[in-house]
């Protein structure tokens, strides 16, 4: 954290008096990684035969519970979260895992749009 005051303008957005800029440390994928306490995790891939993003939600026993398929990243994460809510499930408690899912979905979508021949989940 830093005590520097914000010295720039965000278009027409007003800045609160207590606003500050926080310098973010670099994330270490090994040291900073935490498993979700629910035990659930996701596998992300592109089905190149139909140009769709697929996400498999897996349990702690490494079984695929559900597979979500969509054309765009927002289609997929929206469907996952709606399904989770509709069925009173808790697949993701850790916010970093939700952010990770969004990041991987966007990478997959960009790979399709750019016509890349490969996508690798981090």
N, C-alpha and C positions, 0 to 999 in steps of 0.2 A: 504494500500500500504506500502511497505517496501523498504528501501534503500539498502538491502543486495544485494551483487553481486552474480551471479550464480557461484556456486563452484563445479559443476559437468559437465560431458560431455554427450552430447546426441549422442551416437554412433559416427558417423563420421561427424555429423552436426557442422558447425561453429556457434559460438555465437557472435552476434553483441556486440560492446563495450557498447552500451546503454541498453543492455538486463538486465532485473531485474526480480526477483521472486516476485509475488504479492500473499500475503496470502489472501485467499478468506473467507469471513465471512460465517457462516452457514445460509443457506436459511431458512426462516420461512414461511411455507406454508400459514399461515393466514395473517401475516403482510406484506409480500413481494409480495403476489399475486396481479396481475393486470389483469383485463379483457382486451381482445383484443378490440381495438377501433372499429373494424368492427362489433362486436357483434356475430361473428361466433365462434363456439367451436366444439370440437369433442367428440364422444363417441367411446371407443375402447372395443372390446370384441373378444372372440374366439368362432367361430362356431365349437363346438366339434364334430358335426356330420360329418363334412368334413375336420376337422383339418386346418381351414383357419382363418387368422386374418381378422376382419372386422372393418372398421372405418366409422362411420356415421358423416357427416359434417352437423351441425345444425345451423340454423339462430337464431337471437335474440328473435324470437317468439317461440323458442324451437321446430321448425319443422325440421325433417330430410330432407335435400336437396338432398344429394347423399350418396350412400353407396359404399365403395371401399372394395374389397375382394382380398386377396392375400396369398400366401404360406409363404413368408418371409417379414420381416419388410421393407426391401429396395424396394421390389416389390410394396408395398402399398404406401409408401411416395413418391416414384418416380411417380407413377400413379396420385396421388393427385396433386402434383406440376405441372406435365405436363398438366393435365386437367385444372387446375386453369389458367395456362399461355395460353393454346390454346383458352380458352373461355374468355380471358381478365377479369378474376375474381380476387378479392382480398379477400381471406378468412383469411389470416394471415398477419398482419402488425407487430405484436409484435414478436421479435425473440425468446423471452422466450417461446412462445406458439409453435413455430416450434421445439425448443429443447425438450419441453415437449412431443410433438407428437412422436419424435424419441425415447425418453426414454420409453414411454408406449408401442410403437410398439416392441421394443427390449425385454421388459419384457414379452409381449404376445408370441413372437417367442420362447423365452427360455422356457416358460411354455409348449409349444407344444413339443419342442425338448426333454425336460426332462420328458415328460409324466405326468406332474402335472395335477391334476384333477380340479384345479381352477385357475382363474386369476382375480384380482381385480384392476380396474383402480383407481389410486390415484386422 
